[in-house]
Amino acid sequence: MQATQSVERRDDVAAASVLPTCDLTHAMLRVKRMHPSLTDEQLGEAERLYREYWASVKESPRRKMQPQSPLVDDIWHTHIYLSTRQYREDCEAYFGYFLHHEAICDGGGCSHESAPTFDRVSDLHSVQ
């Protein structure tokens, strides 16, 4: 059984000091097209939760965690796939390593849910 952690809303001042500042503008525009029924407020909340997810991973880098919702996972997928190079740079700047996104597989098959694994950037063979 895998460990999950819910991310509680933090004090806005404290949260601003630890949340990643990567530019998610293009990712959020794509997510908005994927989910046209969501309001700007709902999308803004999902973006905040994605940033809080990153902050939680940074606080506990060896603990496997899942995003809080399928929408937050969609933001993660979009962040990765719009520009893998930019995603790698965002990870290196914030974590100091590449945050992998992998499906969770067990004897019953693979889930579309995700959990990060933690390879240090220095251990990766990167193409420049």
N, C-alpha and C positions, 0 to 999 in steps of 0.2 A: 504494500500500500504506500502511496506517495504522500509526502507532507505537503500541505497547502497552508497558506497564510493569508488572512484577509488584511488589507491595508486600511487602517483607520485614518480618517481625515486628521491632518496635523494642523497646528496653529499656523495661520497664513505666513507670519513672519519667519517662524522656524522652518517651515516648508520651503519658502523661497530661497533660503540659504543652502539647502541640500538638494533641491530638485535639479535635474539636468536642464541645461539651457539650449539644447540643440534645436535647430530650426526645423519644425515639423509642418511648415506651411503647405508644402506640396503634398505631403502625406495626408494631411487633414482635408485638403481639397478632394483628393481621390476617395477618401473614406466617406466624405459627404456625398459624392456621386454614387457610392456603393449603397448608402443608406439614406435615400432622399427624404424619407419621412421624418428624420431626426431634425430637431431644431438646432440652431446655433448654440443655444445654451446646453443642450444635451451633448453636442459634440465637444464643446469646451470642457464639460465635466469629464467626458471620456478621455480627452487629452490630458487633463490634470491627473486622472487615475493612472494613465500610462506613465507619466512622469513619476508619480508616487511609486508605481511598480518598480521602475528603475532604481529609485532611491532605496526601496526595501531590499532589492537584490544587492545593492552596494553595501548596505548595512550588514547583510548576512550572506556574503558571497558564496559560501559552501552549501547553503540550504537551498534545496530545489523548491521553487515556488511557481505557481501558475498565475497568469494574469487574472484580474478580478472578474472579467466577463468576456464573452465572445467578441464584443465590440472592442475592448481593449486589445484583445489578441489580433483583431483585424488591423488595428493601428500598428501593432508590432510588425505584422506581415508586410503591411504597406511601407512602413519605414525601411524595412530590409530591402524589399524588392524594387522600390523606385530608384534606389542607388545603393548598391552594395558597398561601393567605395565610401560613400558618405556615411553609411551606417557604421562601417568599420571605424572610420575616423571619429564618429560620435562616441562609439564604445571606448575606443582608446583614450579619448579626452576625458570621459567621465569615469570609467571604471579602471582604466589602465590595462585592460584586456578585452578580447572579443567575446561578447555575450552571444552564445549559440542559441538557436531556436530549434528544438527537436520534438518530434512526435513522441508520445509516451506509448511504448509497446509492452505488452505482457502476453501471457499464454492465450488470452482471449482476442488478440489482435492489436491493432494500433488505434490510438485515439487521436482525434484532431486537436485535442487540447495540447498544451505545450508546457515545457519546463526547461529552464536554462541549464546548460552545462558550462563549466568554467575552465577553459583552456587559457593560459596566459598568452598574451600576444608574443612574448619572446619565444614561446614554444611552437608557434605556428610558422609554416612556410608561406610567407606572403609574397605575392607578385607585385612588384612596384610599377 
